[in-house]
């Protein structure tokens, strides 16, 4: 079944969201594609965990903070924290520059909920 992009855009607008279409050329640029693949992996629906809430609170408190700093503050493994940050990025609750470097513990993250 072929869905026209303007119909899909209307459907998203009814839900209070905007649909932004991008081309392969736009996302096949290093490191954007790798970052988007990671975000997609963590985009499933689930409620916030205690760790996710703690991350959001610290980001709100500091404004912008590196993932590695959160590892130190929260005393969790880098892998656990990266998974948490990726989940929050995929939900749109945190933001990061996905165009410069691949997401790592050196990535700065921020929130618009100050």
N, CA, C and O atoms as a Tinker XYZ file with bonds, in Angstrom:
   456  protein
     1  N      0.845000   -1.174000    0.000000    73     2
     2  CA     0.000000    0.000000    0.000000    64     1     3
     3  C      0.892000    1.240000    0.000000    63     2     4     5
     4  O      1.778000    1.370000    0.845000    81     3
     5  N      0.666000    2.122000   -0.918000    73     3     6
     6  CA     1.440000    3.345000   -1.042000    64     5     7
     7  C      0.744000    4.460000   -0.267000    63     6     8     9
     8  O     -0.432000    4.747000   -0.491000    81     7
     9  N      1.476000    5.074000    0.633000    73     7    10
    10  CA     0.939000    6.201000    1.396000    64     9    11
    11  C      1.643000    7.450000    0.913000    63    10    12    13
    12  O      2.872000    7.516000    0.916000    81    11
    13  N      0.894000    8.411000    0.509000    73    11    14
    14  CA     1.489000    9.662000    0.046000    64    13    15
    15  C      2.018000   10.448000    1.226000    63    14    16    17
    16  O      1.409000   10.473000    2.296000    81    15
    17  N      3.162000   11.092000    1.022000    73    15    18
    18  CA     3.828000   11.768000    2.129000    64    17    19
    19  C      2.983000   12.882000    2.726000    63    18    20    21
    20  O      3.041000   13.112000    3.934000    81    19
    21  N      2.189000   13.589000    1.900000    73    19    22
    22  CA     1.384000   14.674000    2.485000    64    21    23
    23  C      0.264000   14.108000    3.360000    63    22    24    25
    24  O     -0.114000   14.743000    4.344000    81    23
    25  N     -0.280000   12.921000    3.024000    73    23    26
    26  CA    -1.285000   12.298000    3.884000    64    25    27
    27  C     -0.668000   11.864000    5.203000    63    26    28    29
    28  O     -1.277000   12.028000    6.260000    81    27
    29  N      0.519000   11.319000    5.146000    73    27    30
    30  CA     1.222000   10.903000    6.341000    64    29    31
    31  C      1.574000   12.115000    7.203000    63    30    32    33
    32  O      1.480000   12.061000    8.429000    81    31
    33  N      1.974000   13.196000    6.560000    73    31    34
    34  CA     2.282000   14.432000    7.285000    64    33    35
    35  C      1.038000   14.963000    7.996000    63    34    36    37
    36  O      1.125000   15.429000    9.132000    81    35
    37  N     -0.116000   14.896000    7.335000    73    35    38
    38  CA    -1.370000   15.326000    7.954000    64    37    39
    39  C     -1.699000   14.459000    9.170000    63    38    40    41
    40  O     -2.138000   14.962000   10.205000    81    39
    41  N     -1.481000   13.158000    9.031000    73    39    42
    42  CA    -1.753000   12.229000   10.115000    64    41    43
    43  C     -0.884000   12.553000   11.329000    63    42    44    45
    44  O     -1.366000   12.539000   12.462000    81    43
    45  N      0.401000   12.845000   11.092000    73    43    46
    46  CA     1.297000   13.214000   12.181000    64    45    47
    47  C      0.865000   14.529000   12.811000    63    46    48    49
    48  O      0.888000   14.656000   14.036000    81    47
    49  N      0.471000   15.513000   12.001000    73    47    50
    50  CA     0.043000   16.817000   12.531000    64    49    51
    51  C     -1.168000   16.666000   13.439000    63    50    52    53
    52  O     -1.274000   17.352000   14.455000    81    51
    53  N     -2.093000   15.758000   13.073000    73    51    54
    54  CA    -3.265000   15.521000   13.913000    64    53    55
    55  C     -2.857000   15.005000   15.289000    63    54    56    57
    56  O     -3.537000   15.258000   16.283000    81    55
    57  N     -1.750000   14.286000   15.337000    73    55    58
    58  CA    -1.231000   13.781000   16.605000    64    57    59
    59  C     -0.333000   14.777000   17.312000    63    58    60    61
    60  O      0.259000   14.451000   18.341000    81    59
    61  N     -0.218000   15.992000   16.777000    73    59    62
    62  CA     0.593000   17.026000   17.408000    64    61    63
    63  C      2.079000   16.923000   17.106000    63    62    64    65
    64  O      2.903000   17.473000   17.837000    81    63
    65  N      2.427000   16.218000   16.024000    73    63    66
    66  CA     3.834000   16.055000   15.659000    64    65    67
    67  C      4.049000   16.474000   14.220000    63    66    68    69
    68  O      3.120000   16.475000   13.411000    81    67
    69  N      5.288000   16.831000   13.910000    73    67    70
    70  CA     5.655000   17.149000   12.535000    64    69    71
    71  C      6.374000   15.963000   11.929000    63    70    72    73
    72  O      7.132000   15.278000   12.615000    81    71
    73  N      6.146000   15.718000   10.662000    73    71    74
    74  CA     6.857000   14.677000    9.932000    64    73    75
    75  C      7.913000   15.352000    9.075000    63    74    76    77
    76  O      7.613000   16.233000    8.269000    81    75
    77  N      9.141000   14.928000    9.259000    73    75    78
    78  CA    10.239000   15.482000    8.476000    64    77    79
    79  C     10.836000   14.352000    7.663000    63    78    80    81
    80  O     11.349000   13.381000    8.219000    81    79
    81  N     10.770000   14.476000    6.358000    73    79    82
    82  CA    11.334000   13.468000    5.478000    64    81    83
    83  C     12.762000   13.849000    5.127000    63    82    84    85
    84  O     13.052000   15.006000    4.825000    81    83
    85  N     13.643000   12.872000    5.171000    73    83    86
    86  CA    15.038000   13.110000    4.813000    64    85    87
    87  C     15.454000   12.114000    3.739000    63    86    88    89
    88  O     14.870000   11.038000    3.615000    81    87
    89  N     16.447000   12.476000    2.980000    73    87    90
    90  CA    16.922000   11.608000    1.910000    64    89    91
    91  C     18.076000   10.747000    2.410000    63    90    92    93
    92  O     18.691000   11.049000    3.433000    81    91
    93  N     18.364000    9.670000    1.679000    73    91    94
    94  CA    19.506000    8.821000    2.010000    64    93    95
    95  C     20.790000    9.633000    2.061000    63    94    96    97
    96  O     21.638000    9.413000    2.925000    81    95
    97  N     20.927000   10.562000    1.142000    73    95    98
    98  CA    22.142000   11.376000    1.071000    64    97    99
    99  C     22.332000   12.178000    2.360000    63    98   100   101
   100  O     23.462000   12.382000    2.804000    81    99
   101  N     21.223000   12.636000    2.963000    73    99   102
   102  CA    21.317000   13.436000    4.176000    64   101   103
   103  C     21.757000   12.610000    5.384000    63   102   104   105
   104  O     22.461000   13.123000    6.254000    81   103
   105  N     21.354000   11.338000    5.451000    73   103   106
   106  CA    21.676000   10.552000    6.646000    64   105   107
   107  C     22.851000    9.613000    6.473000    63   106   108   109
   108  O     23.329000    9.053000    7.459000    81   107
   109  N     23.324000    9.424000    5.280000    73   107   110
   110  CA    24.451000    8.507000    5.070000    64   109   111
   111  C     25.796000    9.193000    5.284000    63   110   112   113
   112  O     26.820000    8.752000    4.762000    81   111
   113  N     25.782000   10.247000    6.037000    73   111   114
   114  CA    26.987000   10.997000    6.359000    64   113   115
   115  C     27.461000   10.542000    7.738000    63   114   116   117
   116  O     26.686000   10.505000    8.694000    81   115
   117  N     28.754000   10.193000    7.824000    73   115   118
   118  CA    29.307000    9.803000    9.119000    64   117   119
   119  C     29.275000   11.004000   10.040000    63   118   120   121
   120  O     29.649000   12.084000    9.582000    81   119
   121  N     28.886000   10.922000   11.231000    73   119   122
   122  CA    28.410000    9.792000   12.020000    64   121   123
   123  C     26.889000    9.733000   12.149000    63   122   124   125
   124  O     26.371000    8.970000   12.965000    81   123
   125  N     26.170000   10.523000   11.361000    73   123   126
   126  CA    24.712000   10.633000   11.534000    64   125   127
   127  C     24.021000    9.271000   11.434000    63   126   128   129
   128  O     23.209000    8.929000   12.294000    81   127
   129  N     24.330000    8.497000   10.403000    73   127   130
   130  CA    23.643000    7.218000   10.213000    64   129   131
   131  C     23.873000    6.288000   11.395000    63   130   132   133
   132  O     22.930000    5.660000   11.876000    81   131
   133  N     25.095000    6.192000   11.864000    73   131   134
   134  CA    25.373000    5.321000   13.016000    64   133   135
   135  C     24.610000    5.782000   14.259000    63   134   136   137
   136  O     24.088000    4.959000   15.011000    81   135
   137  N     24.548000    7.083000   14.470000    73   135   138
   138  CA    23.812000    7.613000   15.624000    64   137   139
   139  C     22.316000    7.341000   15.500000    63   138   140   141
   140  O     21.667000    6.986000   16.484000    81   139
   141  N     21.770000    7.503000   14.306000    73   139   142
   142  CA    20.344000    7.237000   14.115000    64   141   143
   143  C     20.014000    5.761000   14.293000    63   142   144   145
   144  O     18.949000    5.422000   14.808000    81   143
   145  N     20.912000    4.889000   13.875000    73   143   146
   146  CA    20.706000    3.450000   14.091000    64   145   147
   147  C     20.658000    3.137000   15.585000    63   146   148   149
   148  O     19.820000    2.355000   16.034000    81   147
   149  N     21.557000    3.749000   16.349000    73   147   150
   150  CA    21.549000    3.543000   17.798000    64   149   151
   151  C     20.255000    4.043000   18.424000    63   150   152   153
   152  O     19.653000    3.363000   19.255000    81   151
   153  N     19.834000    5.231000   18.023000    73   151   154
   154  CA    18.598000    5.791000   18.583000    64   153   155
   155  C     17.398000    4.917000   18.245000    63   154   156   157
   156  O     16.514000    4.725000   19.079000    81   155
   157  N     17.362000    4.393000   17.038000    73   155   158
   158  CA    16.254000    3.532000   16.629000    64   157   159
   159  C     16.190000    2.286000   17.508000    63   158   160   161
   160  O     15.104000    1.828000   17.865000    81   159
   161  N     17.335000    1.747000   17.850000    73   159   162
   162  CA    17.399000    0.537000   18.679000    64   161   163
   163  C     16.771000    0.768000   20.051000    63   162   164   165
   164  O     16.235000   -0.165000   20.649000    81   163
   165  N     16.832000    1.991000   20.551000    73   163   166
   166  CA    16.328000    2.293000   21.894000    64   165   167
   167  C     14.990000    3.030000   21.889000    63   166   168   169
   168  O     14.607000    3.619000   22.901000    81   167
   169  N     14.288000    3.005000   20.782000    73   167   170
   170  CA    13.090000    3.835000   20.651000    64   169   171
   171  C     11.783000    3.167000   21.074000    63   170   172   173
   172  O     10.729000    3.794000   20.969000    81   171
   173  N     11.809000    1.931000   21.544000    73   171   174
   174  CA    10.577000    1.252000   21.954000    64   173   175
   175  C      9.914000    1.930000   23.143000    63   174   176   177
   176  O     10.564000    2.670000   23.882000    81   175
   177  N      8.637000    1.683000   23.327000    73   175   178
   178  CA     7.879000    2.322000   24.403000    64   177   179
   179  C      8.138000    1.629000   25.738000    63   178   180   181
   180  O      8.108000    0.402000   25.826000    81   179
   181  N      8.388000    2.414000   26.758000    73   179   182
   182  CA     8.461000    1.934000   28.130000    64   181   183
   183  C      8.421000    3.138000   29.052000    63   182   184   185
   184  O      8.720000    4.259000   28.641000    81   183
   185  N      8.047000    2.895000   30.310000    73   183   186
   186  CA     7.996000    4.009000   31.253000    64   185   187
   187  C      9.417000    4.343000   31.715000    63   186   188   189
   188  O     10.342000    3.548000   31.544000    81   187
   189  N      9.570000    5.517000   32.295000    73   187   190
   190  CA    10.890000    5.962000   32.745000    64   189   191
   191  C     11.360000    5.154000   33.947000    63   190   192   193
   192  O     10.591000    4.870000   34.866000    81   191
   193  N     12.629000    4.792000   33.920000    73   191   194
   194  CA    13.231000    4.099000   35.051000    64   193   195
   195  C     13.762000    5.121000   36.043000    63   194   196   197
   196  O     13.789000    6.320000   35.766000    81   195
   197  N     14.177000    4.634000   37.192000    73   195   198
   198  CA    14.758000    5.521000   38.199000    64   197   199
   199  C     16.041000    6.159000   37.675000    63   198   200   201
   200  O     16.293000    7.339000   37.920000    81   199
   201  N     16.853000    5.386000   36.955000    73   199   202
   202  CA    18.096000    5.918000   36.397000    64   201   203
   203  C     17.800000    7.000000   35.361000    63   202   204   205
   204  O     18.471000    8.032000   35.340000    81   203
   205  N     16.810000    6.779000   34.505000    73   203   206
   206  CA    16.451000    7.782000   33.503000    64   205   207
   207  C     15.989000    9.067000   34.174000    63   206   208   209
   208  O     16.361000   10.160000   33.747000    81   207
   209  N     15.187000    8.944000   35.212000    73   207   210
   210  CA    14.723000   10.132000   35.943000    64   209   211
   211  C     15.898000   10.872000   36.582000    63   210   212   213
   212  O     15.926000   12.102000   36.590000    81   211
   213  N     16.874000   10.121000   37.121000    73   211   214
   214  CA    18.055000   10.744000   37.727000    64   213   215
   215  C     18.875000   11.489000   36.677000    63   214   216   217
   216  O     19.365000   12.590000   36.927000    81   215
   217  N     19.020000   10.878000   35.497000    73   215   218
   218  CA    19.756000   11.532000   34.410000    64   217   219
   219  C     19.069000   12.825000   34.014000    63   218   220   221
   220  O     19.724000   13.856000   33.861000    81   219
   221  N     17.755000   12.779000   33.847000    73   219   222
   222  CA    17.010000   13.985000   33.465000    64   221   223
   223  C     17.167000   15.084000   34.507000    63   222   224   225
   224  O     17.314000   16.257000   34.163000    81   223
   225  N     17.136000   14.704000   35.772000    73   223   226
   226  CA    17.272000   15.694000   36.843000    64   225   227
   227  C     18.665000   16.342000   36.827000    63   226   228   229
   228  O     18.785000   17.558000   36.978000    81   227
   229  N     19.705000   15.537000   36.646000    73   227   230
   230  CA    21.065000   16.090000   36.596000    64   229   231
   231  C     21.271000   16.975000   35.375000    63   230   232   233
   232  O     21.912000   18.021000   35.467000    81   231
   233  N     20.734000   16.563000   34.240000    73   231   234
   234  CA    20.859000   17.377000   33.027000    64   233   235
   235  C     20.124000   18.695000   33.216000    63   234   236   237
   236  O     20.606000   19.750000   32.803000    81   235
   237  N     18.975000   18.630000   33.831000    73   235   238
   238  CA    18.221000   19.861000   34.111000    64   237   239
   239  C     19.022000   20.771000   35.049000    63   238   240   241
   240  O     19.041000   21.989000   34.873000    81   239
   241  N     19.674000   20.179000   36.030000    73   239   242
   242  CA    20.453000   20.941000   37.004000    64   241   243
   243  C     21.686000   21.593000   36.376000    63   242   244   245
   244  O     21.997000   22.747000   36.672000    81   243
   245  N     22.390000   20.855000   35.509000    73   243   246
   246  CA    23.643000   21.357000   34.941000    64   245   247
   247  C     23.476000   22.045000   33.591000    63   246   248   249
   248  O     24.379000   22.759000   33.154000    81   247
   249  N     22.358000   21.850000   32.931000    73   247   250
   250  CA    22.124000   22.471000   31.624000    64   249   251
   251  C     22.691000   21.649000   30.496000    63   250   252   253
   252  O     21.938000   21.127000   29.675000    81   251
   253  N     23.999000   21.522000   30.436000    73   251   254
   254  CA    24.678000   20.688000   29.449000    64   253   255
   255  C     25.758000   19.914000   30.196000    63   254   256   257
   256  O     26.506000   20.482000   30.991000    81   255
   257  N     25.829000   18.620000   29.933000    73   255   258
   258  CA    26.770000   17.775000   30.670000    64   257   259
   259  C     27.208000   16.630000   29.770000    63   258   260   261
   260  O     26.441000   16.162000   28.929000    81   259
   261  N     28.436000   16.186000   29.948000    73   259   262
   262  CA    28.935000   15.050000   29.171000    64   261   263
   263  C     28.456000   13.741000   29.804000    63   262   264   265
   264  O     28.289000   13.643000   31.020000    81   263
   265  N     28.243000   12.755000   28.960000    73   263   266
   266  CA    27.782000   11.448000   29.422000    64   265   267
   267  C     28.758000   10.890000   30.467000    63   266   268   269
   268  O     28.327000   10.324000   31.472000    81   267
   269  N     30.054000   11.043000   30.238000    73   267   270
   270  CA    31.056000   10.551000   31.182000    64   269   271
   271  C     30.938000   11.167000   32.563000    63   270   272   273
   272  O     31.197000   10.501000   33.565000    81   271
   273  N     30.551000   12.427000   32.626000    73   271   274
   274  CA    30.349000   13.074000   33.922000    64   273   275
   275  C     29.178000   12.439000   34.661000    63   274   276   277
   276  O     29.219000   12.285000   35.882000    81   275
   277  N     28.144000   12.075000   33.926000    73   275   278
   278  CA    26.995000   11.415000   34.549000    64   277   279
   279  C     27.380000   10.046000   35.099000    63   278   280   281
   280  O     26.882000    9.626000   36.144000    81   279
   281  N     28.274000    9.351000   34.387000    73   279   282
   282  CA    28.769000    8.054000   34.872000    64   281   283
   283  C     29.401000    8.242000   36.249000    63   282   284   285
   284  O     29.153000    7.456000   37.163000    81   283
   285  N     30.208000    9.271000   36.391000    73   283   286
   286  CA    30.867000    9.548000   37.678000    64   285   287
   287  C     29.863000    9.926000   38.758000    63   286   288   289
   288  O     29.947000    9.431000   39.882000    81   287
   289  N     28.926000   10.789000   38.433000    73   287   290
   290  CA    27.937000   11.241000   39.416000    64   289   291
   291  C     27.033000   10.107000   39.886000    63   290   292   293
   292  O     26.740000    9.993000   41.076000    81   291
   293  N     26.594000    9.273000   38.955000    73   291   294
   294  CA    25.580000    8.262000   39.268000    64   293   295
   295  C     26.171000    6.900000   39.634000    63   294   296   297
   296  O     25.441000    5.995000   40.040000    81   295
   297  N     27.489000    6.753000   39.491000    73   295   298
   298  CA    28.167000    5.507000   39.867000    64   297   299
   299  C     27.574000    4.284000   39.172000    63   298   300   301
   300  O     27.290000    3.270000   39.809000    81   299
   301  N     27.393000    4.393000   37.868000    73   299   302
   302  CA    26.920000    3.273000   37.049000    64   301   303
   303  C     27.941000    3.039000   35.937000    63   302   304   305
   304  O     28.836000    3.858000   35.730000    81   303
   305  N     27.807000    1.938000   35.233000    73   303   306
   306  CA    28.745000    1.652000   34.154000    64   305   307
   307  C     28.467000    2.567000   32.961000    63   306   308   309
   308  O     27.358000    3.069000   32.780000    81   307
   309  N     29.506000    2.763000   32.159000    73   307   310
   310  CA    29.350000    3.594000   30.960000    64   309   311
   311  C     28.312000    2.986000   30.027000    63   310   312   313
   312  O     27.515000    3.715000   29.435000    81   311
   313  N     28.310000    1.663000   29.886000    73   311   314
   314  CA    27.342000    1.000000   29.010000    64   313   315
   315  C     25.910000    1.212000   29.463000    63   314   316   317
   316  O     25.024000    1.478000   28.651000    81   315
   317  N     25.687000    1.094000   30.768000    73   315   318
   318  CA    24.346000    1.294000   31.318000    64   317   319
   319  C     23.880000    2.731000   31.105000    63   318   320   321
   320  O     22.726000    2.978000   30.752000    81   319
   321  N     24.787000    3.666000   31.323000    73   319   322
   322  CA    24.410000    5.065000   31.162000    64   321   323
   323  C     24.205000    5.428000   29.694000    63   322   324   325
   324  O     23.288000    6.179000   29.364000    81   323
   325  N     25.053000    4.900000   28.811000    73   323   326
   326  CA    24.860000    5.163000   27.380000    64   325   327
   327  C     23.508000    4.640000   26.911000    63   326   328   329
   328  O     22.820000    5.315000   26.145000    81   327
   329  N     23.116000    3.449000   27.359000    73   327   330
   330  CA    21.805000    2.901000   26.993000    64   329   331
   331  C     20.680000    3.804000   27.494000    63   330   332   333
   332  O     19.689000    4.019000   26.797000    81   331
   333  N     20.843000    4.327000   28.701000    73   331   334
   334  CA    19.847000    5.226000   29.282000    64   333   335
   335  C     19.763000    6.527000   28.484000    63   334   336   337
   336  O     18.670000    6.999000   28.171000    81   335
   337  N     20.907000    7.096000   28.160000    73   335   338
   338  CA    20.940000    8.343000   27.386000    64   337   339
   339  C     20.357000    8.130000   25.995000    63   338   340   341
   340  O     19.604000    8.974000   25.509000    81   339
   341  N     20.689000    7.024000   25.349000    73   339   342
   342  CA    20.135000    6.739000   24.021000    64   341   343
   343  C     18.619000    6.634000   24.075000    63   342   344   345
   344  O     17.930000    7.125000   23.181000    81   343
   345  N     18.100000    6.005000   25.110000    73   343   346
   346  CA    16.650000    5.901000   25.278000    64   345   347
   347  C     16.030000    7.288000   25.421000    63   346   348   349
   348  O     15.012000    7.574000   24.791000    81   347
   349  N     16.623000    8.146000   26.233000    73   347   350
   350  CA    16.081000    9.487000   26.449000    64   349   351
   351  C     16.228000   10.361000   25.204000    63   350   352   353
   352  O     15.367000   11.196000   24.927000    81   351
   353  N     17.309000   10.173000   24.457000    73   351   354
   354  CA    17.466000   10.882000   23.179000    64   353   355
   355  C     16.377000   10.443000   22.199000    63   354   356   357
   356  O     15.787000   11.272000   21.507000    81   355
   357  N     16.117000    9.138000   22.146000    73   355   358
   358  CA    15.110000    8.633000   21.209000    64   357   359
   359  C     13.709000    9.113000   21.564000    63   358   360   361
   360  O     12.853000    9.231000   20.688000    81   359
   361  N     13.471000    9.388000   22.838000    73   359   362
   362  CA    12.174000    9.918000   23.283000    64   361   363
   363  C     12.065000   11.426000   23.095000    63   362   364   365
   364  O     10.986000   11.996000   23.257000    81   363
   365  N     13.186000   12.080000   22.752000    73   363   366
   366  CA    13.173000   13.530000   22.604000    64   365   367
   367  C     13.240000   14.267000   23.921000    63   366   368   369
   368  O     12.968000   15.467000   23.972000    81   367
   369  N     13.600000   13.566000   25.003000    73   367   370
   370  CA    13.704000   14.221000   26.309000    64   369   371
   371  C     15.093000   14.790000   26.553000    63   370   372   373
   372  O     15.278000   15.651000   27.413000    81   371
   373  N     16.070000   14.302000   25.788000    73   371   374
   374  CA    17.417000   14.848000   25.810000    64   373   375
   375  C     17.832000   15.156000   24.380000    63   374   376   377
   376  O     17.246000   14.647000   23.424000    81   375
   377  N     18.854000   16.001000   24.249000    73   375   378
   378  CA    19.355000   16.382000   22.936000    64   377   379
   379  C     20.871000   16.268000   22.916000    63   378   380   381
   380  O     21.531000   16.390000   23.948000    81   379
   381  N     21.414000   16.032000   21.723000    73   379   382
   382  CA    22.860000   15.961000   21.522000    64   381   383
   383  C     23.139000   16.289000   20.066000    63   382   384   385
   384  O     22.257000   16.180000   19.215000    81   383
   385  N     24.365000   16.690000   19.789000    73   383   386
   386  CA    24.777000   16.932000   18.414000    64   385   387
   387  C     25.095000   15.582000   17.779000    63   386   388   389
   388  O     26.117000   14.972000   18.090000    81   387
   389  N     24.228000   15.120000   16.900000    73   387   390
   390  CA    24.407000   13.820000   16.255000    64   389   391
   391  C     25.222000   13.914000   14.976000    63   390   392   393
   392  O     25.511000   12.896000   14.348000    81   391
   393  N     25.591000   15.116000   14.590000    73   391   394
   394  CA    26.237000   15.303000   13.285000    64   393   395
   395  C     27.758000   15.373000   13.351000    63   394   396   397
   396  O     28.418000   15.224000   12.322000    81   395
   397  N     28.328000   15.593000   14.521000    73   395   398
   398  CA    29.766000   15.809000   14.624000    64   397   399
   399  C     30.538000   14.526000   14.939000    63   398   400   401
   400  O     31.515000   14.206000   14.263000    81   399
   401  N     30.100000   13.797000   15.960000    73   399   402
   402  CA    30.782000   12.584000   16.408000    64   401   403
   403  C     29.756000   11.515000   16.754000    63   402   404   405
   404  O     28.580000   11.804000   16.976000    81   403
   405  N     30.230000   10.272000   16.795000    73   403   406
   406  CA    29.349000    9.198000   17.258000    64   405   407
   407  C     29.106000    9.389000   18.751000    63   406   408   409
   408  O     29.967000    9.895000   19.470000    81   407
   409  N     27.935000    8.982000   19.204000    73   407   410
   410  CA    27.579000    9.122000   20.608000    64   409   411
   411  C     28.522000    8.270000   21.455000    63   410   412   413
   412  O     28.736000    7.091000   21.173000    81   411
   413  N     29.077000    8.883000   22.490000    73   411   414
   414  CA    30.019000    8.200000   23.382000    64   413   415
   415  C     29.961000    8.874000   24.749000    63   414   416   417
   416  O     29.119000    9.738000   24.990000    81   415
   417  N     30.860000    8.471000   25.636000    73   415   418
   418  CA    30.886000    9.111000   26.952000    64   417   419
   419  C     31.391000   10.544000   26.871000    63   418   420   421
   420  O     31.261000   11.299000   27.834000    81   419
   421  N     31.963000   10.928000   25.740000    73   419   422
   422  CA    32.427000   12.306000   25.532000    64   421   423
   423  C     31.333000   13.220000   24.979000    63   422   424   425
   424  O     31.540000   14.425000   24.843000    81   423
   425  N     30.178000   12.651000   24.665000    73   423   426
   426  CA    29.080000   13.421000   24.075000    64   425   427
   427  C     28.425000   14.323000   25.118000    63   426   428   429
   428  O     28.101000   13.880000   26.220000    81   427
   429  N     28.237000   15.576000   24.763000    73   427   430
   430  CA    27.508000   16.517000   25.616000    64   429   431
   431  C     26.023000   16.370000   25.322000    63   430   432   433
   432  O     25.617000   16.288000   24.163000    81   431
   433  N     25.221000   16.338000   26.370000    73   431   434
   434  CA    23.768000   16.221000   26.236000    64   433   435
   435  C     23.119000   17.376000   26.982000    63   434   436   437
   436  O     23.706000   17.946000   27.903000    81   435
   437  N     21.904000   17.713000   26.575000    73   435   438
   438  CA    21.167000   18.793000   27.227000    64   437   439
   439  C     19.680000   18.530000   27.076000    63   438   440   441
   440  O     19.256000   17.638000   26.342000    81   439
   441  N     18.906000   19.324000   27.786000    73   439   442
   442  CA    17.454000   19.230000   27.759000    64   441   443
   443  C     16.883000   20.609000   27.544000    63   442   444   445
   444  O     17.477000   21.604000   27.959000    81   443
   445  N     15.739000   20.676000   26.903000    73   443   446
   446  CA    15.066000   21.968000   26.738000    64   445   447
   447  C     14.159000   22.279000   27.932000    63   446   448   449
   448  O     13.572000   23.359000   27.999000    81   447
   449  N     14.043000   21.344000   28.866000    73   447   450
   450  CA    13.189000   21.528000   30.043000    64   449   451
   451  C     13.996000   22.101000   31.191000    63   450   452   453
   452  O     14.373000   21.386000   32.120000    81   451
   453  N     14.258000   23.394000   31.121000    73   451   454
   454  CA    15.036000   24.035000   32.186000    64   453   455
   455  C     14.147000   24.705000   33.187000    63   454   456
   456  O     14.636000   25.293000   34.151000    81   455
